[in-house]
Amino acid sequence: EAEKKTTLDQALRGVLGDLIVRNAFCLFVSNLCSTAGICSATTPFVLLGDVLDCLPLDLCDKIFSFVEENVSTWKSVNKFQLLTVYFPVCVDLLRRLSKSQNTVFCGRIQLFLARLFPLSEKSGLNLQSQFNLDNITVFNKNEQESTLGQKHTEEKEDGMEVEEGEMGEDDGPAPSSIPIDYNLYRKFWTLQDYFRNPVQCYDKFSWMTFLKFSDETLAVFKSYKLDDMQASKRKLEELRASSGEHVYFAKFLTSEKLMDLQLSDSNFRRHILLQYLILFQYLKGQVKFKSSSCVLNDDQAAWIEETTKLVYQLLREIPPDGDKFAAMVEHILNTEENWNAWKNEGCPSFVKESDELTRLWNLNHDNMEACKSDSREFMPSLDEFFAEAIEQADPANMVEEEYKVVRNANYGWRALRLLSRRSPHFFQPTNQKFKSLADYLDSMVSKLAKELPDIPSEEIKTGEEDDDDNGDNLLKDSNDSPSIQSKLVTNQQMDDVAAKLGAQWKNLASHFEMKAAELREIETDSEDVDMQAKLLLVAWQDREGTQATVENLVAALNATGFSQIADGLSEA
């Protein structure tokens, strides 16, 4: 079998020599053979590398279209083969391409690799937030060689006449609509060095330079709007007429002769303003590999905040569709914050494993039919479902917290559903705070253990009677359980007492020794005085537990001057 594969591999490479300059048919055949398992899985990649090495770039572009169309096939190959065979093919092609002249082709290769590898593949991520310091913007730094001053002088002497072959009166605004000198030219293009390497902004001297140059540049954008410029309108019409084709320049043209035209171009302004927003996001953001010394002071943070608002305002004012473009940029940068946070967390996988769901999906080959089974239509009783939890809650059984069923998320979810259907405690208001679902279920288990008829109440102790060495209280609860239960304050009795107390509930709260924070919380939860009184009684009931009896409530009412309410409660 191995010899057959080797023979076919060599045959395909031989055929490739004849077809390489005509079409990608051989690649297509090798792809099918690889899928069928009759040749090596890496053969299509090897052939592709040979094709791309032998063809000029314009034909490589066409061959790569075939590669993009079959991305699902390439993804079926294991990760090791992708990294060792296919990834080098794409890297070699990228090295042959010019980043400034073959920008679109480079982008297609990058997007293809992003589709080919998993989203969490770290080999394609800039984990350490490194910058492309080789991207240097070259411009004239010698004022003596500048032609800007000479140009303005000639224009002034000629009465702003336009030379033949240059812009006519219908071609847009005159070049001198924005006053440009060498000083503005130098400061404007110097800013590109800060966009290239943002870490400079954390240096005090560099920051002052960046601050000064930015204020002057943005002042020009703010003073000379593009609202009524015919050039922008004309370009929009040309763009619509050219079926939406867009030309992208990877590098800025820094000729002094183009400066006035660039500042009057809407796309150019958008590029510059977007660079500001990207820079500000890095300076303000939390980056894992950023040095501890890279921290903004209060003045820097305030300036960035104000300048960010100005940049968005300028973006909204640039035609065409300024508002739409600014909103889109803001949305993209907000999304970028999520990616930054993901990288800071170590790029965790987006796949969330769930053992419980895996178990459920494997119970039956047809899960929808399994869900319709009659055996699923049942509801357990409270004593059956909570029997194990009540037994584990007894300190005598010495069950560690982490092994209790109430700590199981699946059990807790089903317990809540059952309580909502069968237990009145689920809907009783309470001021008691629970840190987790397990703590809440512990409280419910304690209440259910005292009420369920088939489970003796001595099976569970909450630890409140630990100081009773002889166990007298536990014995009393066990022997006199019916009488004790009959004396507990019911929900209806609390409603009646609360309605009679009304706005005077705070007098009773003082007797209950409620804390000031608890009183404020009650007033915050409801503005109705009757409900506030009810919340007070519920908080008292939760705190007292088995001692929240009618006798104790009557005694508290008599002690605070509510004897009539106490008499009515005793008679009831």
C-alpha positions in Angstrom: 0.0 0.0 0.0 2.9 2.4 0.8 4.5 1.6 -2.5 1.3 2.4 -4.4 1.2 5.8 -2.7 4.8 6.6 -3.5 4.3 5.6 -7.1 1.3 7.8 -7.5 3.0 10.7 -5.8 5.9 10.5 -8.3 3.4 10.2 -11.2 1.5 13.3 -10.2 4.8 15.3 -10.0 5.7 14.1 -13.4 2.3 15.2 -14.9 2.7 18.5 -13.1 5.7 19.3 -15.3 3.5 19.2 -18.4 0.5 21.0 -17.0 2.2 23.6 -14.7 2.0 26.5 -17.1 -1.6 25.8 -18.3 -4.0 25.2 -15.4 -4.4 23.8 -11.9 -5.9 20.5 -13.1 -3.1 18.4 -11.5 -3.7 20.1 -8.2 -7.4 19.3 -8.4 -6.6 15.6 -9.2 -4.1 15.3 -6.4 -6.6 16.9 -4.0 -9.2 14.3 -4.9 -6.6 11.5 -4.5 -5.6 12.7 -1.2 -9.2 12.9 0.0 -9.8 9.3 -1.2 -6.7 8.1 0.6 -4.9 6.7 -2.5 -2.0 9.1 -2.3 -0.1 10.8 0.6 -2.0 13.5 2.4 0.8 15.9 1.9 1.1 15.5 -1.8 -1.2 18.4 -2.8 0.9 20.7 -0.6 4.1 19.6 -2.1 2.7 20.0 -5.6 1.3 23.4 -4.7 4.8 24.5 -3.5 6.3 23.4 -6.8 3.7 25.3 -8.8 4.1 28.5 -6.9 7.9 28.4 -7.1 7.8 28.0 -10.9 5.1 30.5 -11.8 5.3 34.3 -11.9 3.3 36.3 -9.4 0.3 37.1 -11.7 -0.2 33.3 -12.3 0.3 32.5 -8.6 -2.6 34.8 -7.9 -4.9 32.6 -10.1 -3.6 29.4 -8.7 -4.2 30.6 -5.2 -7.9 31.1 -6.0 -8.1 27.3 -6.4 -6.5 27.0 -2.9 -9.0 29.4 -1.3 -12.0 27.5 -2.8 -10.8 24.2 -1.2 -10.1 25.5 2.3 -12.4 22.9 3.8 -10.2 20.1 2.3 -7.0 21.6 3.6 -8.5 21.8 7.1 -9.0 18.0 7.2 -5.2 17.6 7.3 -3.8 17.3 10.8 -2.2 20.3 12.5 1.4 18.9 12.3 1.2 18.5 8.5 -0.2 22.0 8.1 2.6 23.6 10.1 5.4 21.6 8.5 4.2 21.4 4.9 1.6 24.0 4.0 2.5 26.9 6.3 6.0 27.2 4.8 4.5 27.3 1.3 2.4 30.4 2.2 5.4 32.0 4.0 7.6 31.5 1.0 5.0 33.1 -1.2 4.6 36.1 1.2 8.3 36.7 1.0 8.2 37.0 -2.8 5.3 39.5 -2.6 5.8 43.3 -2.0 3.8 44.6 0.9 3.2 47.9 -0.8 2.5 46.7 -4.4 0.9 43.3 -3.7 -1.1 44.3 -0.7 -4.4 42.6 -1.7 -2.7 39.3 -2.5 -0.8 39.4 0.9 -4.1 40.0 2.6 -5.7 37.1 0.9 -2.9 34.8 2.1 -3.2 36.0 5.6 -7.0 35.6 5.6 -6.7 32.1 4.2 -4.2 31.1 7.0 -6.7 32.5 9.5 -9.4 30.3 8.1 -7.1 27.3 7.9 -5.9 27.2 11.5 -8.0 27.3 14.7 -8.9 30.7 16.1 -6.8 29.9 19.2 -3.7 28.9 17.3 -1.0 31.0 18.9 1.5 30.8 16.0 -0.4 33.5 14.2 -0.7 35.9 17.1 1.4 38.8 18.1 1.4 37.7 21.7 4.2 40.0 22.9 2.6 43.1 21.2 5.7 43.8 19.1 5.6 46.7 16.6 6.8 46.8 13.0 9.7 49.2 13.6 10.9 48.7 10.0 7.9 50.6 8.7 9.7 53.9 8.5 8.1 56.9 6.7 10.7 58.8 4.7 10.2 62.5 4.1 12.4 65.6 3.5 14.0 66.6 6.8 16.3 69.3 5.2 14.6 72.7 5.2 17.2 74.0 2.8 16.0 71.6 0.1 12.3 72.3 0.7 10.3 73.8 -2.2 7.3 74.8 -0.1 8.4 78.3 0.6 9.4 78.9 -3.0 6.1 77.5 -4.2 4.0 79.9 -2.2 6.1 82.9 -3.3 5.7 82.0 -7.0 1.9 81.6 -6.5 1.6 84.9 -4.9 3.6 86.7 -7.6 1.5 85.0 -10.3 -1.7 86.0 -8.8 -2.6 82.3 -7.9 -2.5 81.3 -11.5 -2.7 77.6 -12.2 -0.2 76.0 -14.5 -1.2 74.1 -17.6 -1.8 70.4 -16.9 -2.5 71.0 -13.2 -5.8 71.4 -11.4 -8.4 73.4 -13.2 -11.2 75.5 -11.7 -13.6 72.5 -11.9 -11.1 70.1 -10.3 -11.7 71.1 -6.7 -10.2 73.7 -4.4 -7.1 75.6 -5.1 -3.9 74.1 -3.7 -3.5 77.1 -1.5 -6.8 76.7 0.3 -4.9 75.2 3.2 -1.8 77.2 4.1 1.2 74.8 4.1 4.8 75.6 4.9 7.8 73.4 5.7 7.2 73.6 9.4 3.7 72.1 9.1 5.0 69.5 6.6 7.8 68.4 9.0 5.6 68.2 12.1 2.8 66.3 10.2 5.1 63.5 8.9 7.1 63.3 12.1 3.9 62.0 13.8 4.2 58.8 11.8 7.2 57.8 13.9 4.9 57.9 17.0 2.3 55.8 15.2 5.0 53.3 14.2 6.4 53.0 17.8 3.8 54.1 20.4 6.2 53.4 23.3 7.9 56.7 22.7 4.8 58.5 24.1 5.7 57.3 27.6 9.0 59.3 27.4 8.5 62.8 28.8 10.4 64.7 26.1 8.9 62.7 23.3 5.4 63.1 24.7 5.8 66.9 24.7 6.9 66.8 21.0 4.0 64.5 20.1 1.5 66.7 22.0 2.7 69.9 20.3 2.7 68.4 16.7 -0.7 66.7 17.2 -2.4 69.9 18.4 -1.2 71.8 15.4 -2.2 69.0 12.9 -5.6 68.6 14.4 -6.1 72.3 14.5 -5.6 72.3 10.7 -8.2 69.5 10.3 -10.6 71.4 12.5 -10.1 74.8 10.8 -10.4 73.6 7.2 -13.4 71.3 6.8 -14.2 69.2 3.8 -17.9 69.7 3.8 -18.2 71.9 0.7 -15.1 70.7 -1.2 -15.9 69.7 -4.7 -13.0 67.2 -4.8 -14.7 64.9 -2.3 -18.0 65.0 -4.1 -16.3 64.3 -7.4 -14.4 61.4 -5.9 -17.6 59.9 -4.5 -19.2 60.0 -7.9 -16.2 58.4 -9.5 -16.2 55.7 -6.9 -19.8 54.9 -7.5 -19.2 54.9 -11.3 -16.3 52.5 -11.0 -18.5 49.7 -9.6 -17.1 50.2 -6.1 -13.5 49.4 -6.9 -11.2 50.7 -4.2 -7.5 51.4 -4.5 -5.4 50.9 -1.4 -2.0 52.4 -0.8 0.1 50.6 1.8 2.6 53.5 2.1 2.1 57.2 2.3 3.4 59.5 -0.4 5.4 62.2 1.4 6.2 64.5 -1.5 5.9 68.2 -0.6 4.0 68.8 -3.9 1.2 66.4 -2.7 0.8 67.9 0.8 -2.0 70.3 -0.1 -3.9 67.7 -2.1 -3.6 65.1 0.7 -4.9 67.4 3.4 -7.9 68.1 1.1 -8.6 64.4 0.6 -11.3 62.7 2.8 -9.7 59.2 2.7 -6.3 60.6 3.7 -7.8 62.4 6.6 -9.5 59.3 7.7 -6.3 57.3 7.6 -4.6 59.8 9.9 -7.4 60.2 12.4 -7.8 56.4 12.6 -4.1 56.1 13.4 -4.7 58.5 16.4 -7.5 56.2 17.7 -5.4 53.1 17.4 -2.5 54.8 19.2 -4.8 56.0 22.0 -6.2 52.6 22.5 -2.8 51.1 23.0 -1.7 53.9 25.4 -4.8 53.5 27.5 -5.2 49.7 27.3 -3.9 47.0 29.5 -1.3 45.0 27.6 0.2 42.0 29.3 3.7 42.5 27.9 3.8 46.3 28.4 6.6 47.5 30.6 5.7 48.6 34.1 7.1 52.0 33.3 4.7 52.5 30.5 2.0 54.3 32.5 0.1 57.5 31.7 0.0 60.3 34.2 -3.3 62.2 34.9 -2.5 65.0 32.4 -1.7 62.6 29.6 -4.9 60.6 30.3 -7.0 63.8 30.3 -5.5 65.0 27.0 -6.1 61.6 25.3 -9.7 61.6 26.5 -10.4 65.1 25.1 -8.5 64.4 21.9 -10.4 61.2 21.3 -13.6 63.1 21.4 -12.2 65.6 18.9 -11.0 62.9 16.6 -14.4 61.2 16.5 -16.0 64.7 15.9 -13.7 65.3 12.9 -14.4 61.8 11.6 -18.2 62.5 11.6 -17.6 65.7 9.7 -15.7 64.1 6.8 -17.8 63.4 3.8 -19.1 61.0 2.6 -21.1 59.2 5.3 -19.0 60.6 8.2 -21.4 59.5 10.9 -21.6 55.9 9.6 -17.8 55.7 9.2 -17.2 57.0 12.8 -19.7 54.6 14.3 -18.1 51.7 12.4 -14.6 52.6 13.6 -15.8 52.9 17.2 -17.4 49.5 17.0 -14.3 47.8 15.6 -12.1 49.3 18.3 -14.5 48.2 21.0 -14.3 44.7 19.6 -10.5 44.9 19.6 -10.6 45.5 23.3 -12.1 42.0 23.7 -9.3 40.5 21.7 -6.8 42.3 23.8 -8.4 40.9 27.0 -8.3 37.4 25.4 -4.6 37.7 24.7 -3.9 39.0 28.2 -5.6 35.9 29.6 -3.2 33.6 27.7 -5.5 33.0 24.7 -7.8 30.4 26.3 -9.7 28.1 24.0 -13.1 29.2 22.8 -14.4 25.6 23.1 -16.1 25.1 26.4 -16.2 21.5 27.4 -19.2 20.2 29.3 -19.1 16.7 30.8 -22.8 16.8 31.6 -23.9 17.7 28.1 -21.6 15.1 26.6 -23.2 12.5 28.9 -26.7 13.6 27.8 -25.8 13.6 24.1 -24.5 10.0 24.4 -27.5 8.6 26.1 -29.4 8.0 22.9 -28.6 8.2 19.2 -31.6 10.4 18.6 -31.7 13.0 21.4 -34.9 14.7 20.3 -36.8 11.4 20.5 -35.2 10.7 23.9 -36.5 14.0 25.2 -40.1 12.9 24.2 -39.9 9.7 26.2 -42.7 9.1 28.7 -40.2 8.1 31.3 -39.1 11.7 31.5 -42.5 13.0 32.6 -42.3 12.7 36.4 -41.7 14.9 39.4 -40.0 13.5 42.5 -41.3 14.4 46.0 -39.4 16.7 48.2 -38.5 14.0 50.7 -37.2 11.7 48.0 -35.1 14.3 46.3 -33.7 16.0 49.3 -33.1 12.8 51.5 -29.5 12.6 50.5 -28.9 16.3 51.0 -30.5 16.2 54.5 -28.4 13.2 55.5 -25.2 14.9 54.3 -26.1 18.1 56.2 -26.0 16.3 59.6 -22.6 17.1 61.2 -22.6 13.6 62.7 -22.1 12.1 59.2 -18.9 14.2 58.7 -19.4 14.8 55.0 -17.0 17.4 53.7 -18.4 20.4 52.0 -16.9 19.7 48.6 -18.6 16.3 48.4 -22.1 17.4 49.3 -24.7 17.1 46.5 -25.7 20.7 47.0 -22.3 21.7 45.6 -23.2 19.9 42.3 -24.4 22.5 39.8 -26.7 20.0 38.0 -28.3 19.0 41.3 -28.7 22.6 42.3 -30.5 23.4 39.0 -33.0 20.6 39.5 -33.4 21.4 43.1 -34.5 25.0 42.3 -37.0 23.7 39.7 -38.5 21.2 42.3 -38.7 23.8 45.0 -40.5 26.2 42.7 -43.2 23.6 42.1 -43.5 22.0 45.6 -42.2 24.2 48.3 -43.7 27.5 49.6 -40.3 28.5 51.0 -39.1 29.2 47.5 -41.4 32.3 47.1 -41.0 33.7 50.6 -39.2 37.1 50.7 -36.0 37.2 52.7 -33.3 39.6 53.6 -30.8 36.8 54.2 -27.8 37.1 51.8 -26.4 34.0 50.1 -23.0 34.0 48.5 -23.7 31.0 46.3 -26.5 28.6 45.2 -25.0 25.9 47.5 -25.4 28.2 50.5 -29.0 28.9 49.6 -29.7 25.1 49.3 -28.1 24.5 52.6 -30.6 26.9 54.2 -33.6 25.3 52.3 -32.4 21.8 53.4 -32.4 23.0 57.0 -36.0 24.2 56.7 -37.2 21.1 54.9 -35.6 18.8 57.4 -37.9 20.2 60.1 -41.1 19.9 58.0 -40.9 16.7 56.0 -42.9 14.1 57.9 -40.9 11.0 56.9 -37.6 12.4 58.0 -37.0 13.0 61.8 -35.8 16.5 62.5 -32.9 15.2 64.6 -31.3 14.0 61.4 -30.0 17.5 60.8 -28.3 20.0 63.0 -27.3 23.4 61.8 -24.7 23.9 64.5 -26.7 26.6 66.3 -27.2 24.3 69.3 -23.5 23.4 69.7 -23.4 25.1 73.1 -26.0 22.7 74.4 -23.7 19.9 75.6 -26.6 17.7 77.0 -28.6 17.9 73.8 -31.7 19.2 75.6 -32.8 21.4 72.8 -32.5 18.6 70.2 -34.5 16.3 72.4 -37.2 18.9 72.9 -37.4 19.5 69.2 -37.8 15.8 68.6 -40.4 15.0 71.3 -42.5 18.2 70.9 -42.1 18.7 67.2 -45.9 19.1 66.5 -46.5 21.7 69.2 -43.4 23.6 68.2 -44.4 23.6 64.6 -47.9 24.8 65.4 -46.5 27.8 67.3 -44.2 29.0 64.5 -45.4 32.3 62.9 -47.1 31.6 59.6 -46.8 33.7 56.5 -50.4 34.8 56.8 -49.9 35.9 60.4 -46.9 38.0 59.3 -49.0 39.6 56.6 -51.7 40.5 59.2 -49.2 41.9 61.7 -47.4 43.9 58.9 -50.6 45.5 57.7 -51.4 46.7 61.2 -47.9 47.9 62.0 -47.7 50.0 58.8 -45.3 53.0 59.2 -44.7 52.1 62.9 -42.6 49.0 62.0 -39.3 50.8 63.0 -40.5 50.7 66.7 -40.6 46.9 66.5 -37.2 46.9 64.6 -35.6 48.6 67.6 -36.8 45.8 69.9 -35.5 43.2 67.4 -32.1 45.0 67.6 -31.9 45.3 63.8 -28.7 47.0 62.5 -28.9 50.4 60.7 -27.6 48.7 57.5 -30.5 46.2 57.6 -33.0 49.0 58.1 -31.6 50.9 55.1 -31.8 47.8 53.0 -35.4 47.3 53.9 -36.3 50.8 53.0 -34.4 50.4 49.7 -36.1 47.2 48.7 -39.6 48.7 48.9 -41.3 52.1 49.3 -44.5 50.6 50.6 -44.7 50.7 54.4 -46.7 47.5 54.7 -44.1 45.7 52.6 -41.3 47.2 54.7 -43.0 45.8 57.9 -43.3 42.4 56.2 -39.6 42.4 55.3 -38.8 43.2 58.9 -40.7 40.2 60.1 -39.2 38.0 57.5 -35.7 39.1 58.5 -36.6 38.4 62.1 -37.9 34.9 61.2 -34.7 34.1 59.2 -32.5 35.2 62.1 -34.5 33.4 64.8 -35.2 30.2 63.0 -37.1 27.8 65.3 -37.5 30.5 67.9 -39.6 32.6 65.5 -42.8 31.6 67.4 -46.1 33.2 68.0 -45.3 33.5 71.7 -42.0 35.4 71.1 -43.6 37.7 68.5 -46.5 38.5 70.9 -44.0 39.3 73.7 -42.1 41.6 71.3 -45.3 43.4 70.3 -46.4 43.9 73.9 -42.9 45.2 74.9 -43.1 47.9 72.1 -46.6 49.1 72.9 -48.5 47.2 70.2 -50.7 45.3 72.7 -53.8 45.3 70.5 -51.9 43.7 67.6 -50.5 41.2 70.1 -54.0 40.3 71.4 -55.3 39.8 67.9 -52.4 37.5 67.1 -52.9 35.5 70.3 -56.6 35.0 69.6 -55.8 33.8 66.1 
